[in-house]
Amino acid sequence: KTIGITFNFERSSSPEETRLKEFARAKQYFGKWFAEVEHDTGVSLENFVYFKDETHYFVMAASHLSLIAAGILKELRSTPKELVARDNVDPLAVCRFARLMAGKVGLPEGIPFAQGAHGYDIGVFDFTAKRASEASTKVLDSNGAQLLVTLVGDAAVAPFWPLGTGANKAILGAFDACYAMVSLTRLGPEPTKQQLHEFLQYQYDVFVNMKQLGNSSGTKPNAKDLGASGRRNCWALHPETRYCSIEARKQ
């Protein structure tokens, strides 16, 4: 079982904090660093992300057995939900671990925790209970009519907060959903199976492209300035105006 851990520290504008660099690491690429973390904390991490915004934000995934051995989880339980239940988590042990990890990225000793709804902003959760949509669009038959169902926002792609791509993908997904509505309408009231197949395949290709975006490198410019071609580089309804690897589809 893989358990997620998050915690936040208050952020100031001190030079010491300002010069800290954000970073993300995975165990398969930084084995030595993760081995040192396990030696110093007793916790075996699979990945680690440090993100600096309004707070110093940390998120990571750890093996449940190492968390039990480190005293963060009190005992082994039969289900992931029971494992991370509040009465099975030692908040003081989480805080001790959090401060050790804060030192790993260079935060000053004694930096205060950010405050959440119930005290220190720390959390332990089941990282294995993650669901993902396989497609963004379906067409259902409703009394002989074609009913379009499309997912947008977090329902389509669950964001990984430290990457800061959630809002961006939500906007792209809204464009894609509008395009799907217009495209299906243009097929008329009784589209053929082949037309529906091509429509859904294209929407799937767009969805996969959007899911795989990690930064702005996969999208085209969205600006009103004229480009070298003399054409405005603005996003429009068609996905090919937004995604670099999506080709125009015949209507």
Residue, then its C-alpha position, 0 to 999 in steps of 0.5 A: k500500500t502506498i500512503g500519501i503525506t502532505f504538509n505546509f510551512e509558512r512562507s516569508s520573504s526572507p532571503e534564506e527562503t527566497r533562494l530555495k529551489e523547487f524540485a521533484r524527485a522519483k526514487q528510480y532516478f535519485g536512489k541515493w537521496f531516497a536512501e539517505v532520507e530513509h536512513d535519517t527518518g526511517v520512512s521509505l519514500e517513492n517520490f517527493v515534491y517540494f513546491k513554493d507558493e503561498t506556503h512551502y508545500f510538500v507532497m510525497a508517497a511512502s510505503h505503509l510498512s515504513l510509516i508504521a515502523a517510523g511511528i507515523l501510523k500506529e498499527l497495521r489495519s486491513t484496509p487503506k481507509e482504516l490504515v489512514a484513519r485519524d485514530n491511527v495517525d500520530p500527528l506529532a510523529v508526522c510533524r517530526f518527520a515534516r521538520l526533518m524533510a523541511g531541513k532536507v530542502g533547506l528551510p530554516e529550523g523552527i519555521p512554523f507550520a501553516q495552519g489548516a482547518h483543524g490545526y497544523d496543515i498536515g495530512v496522511f491519505d491513501f494514495t492508492a485510491k486514485r481513479a482516472s477517466e479513460a475517455s472524456t466523451k461518450v454518446l448515449d442513446s436516449n429514446g432514439a436521440q443521441l445524448l452527449v456526455t463529456l467530462v471537464g475539469d477535475a472530473a476529466v483529469a485529476p490534477f497533481w497540485p504541485l505541477g500547477t496544471g489543474a486550472n490550465k487543463a480545466i480551461l482546455g477541457a472546457f474548450d474541448a467539450c464545447y467543440a464536442m457539442v458543436s461537432l456532434t450537432r453538425l452530424g445531424p439527428e441521425p449520425t451513422k455508426q461510422q460518423l460516431h466512431e470517428f467523432l469519438q476517436y477524435q475526441y479521445d485523441v484530443f483528451v489523451n493529448m490534453k492529459q499528457l501535457g506537463n507544461s506549455s510546450g504541447t500547446k500553441p500560443n494564445a495571444k492576440d499579437l500577429g505572428a510571423s505569418g500575419r495571422r493571430n495566434c489565438w485559441a479557437l473552438h478547434p483543438e488544432t488551434r490549441y494543441c501542437s500534435i492535433e491535426a485538423r479534422k474534416q467537418 
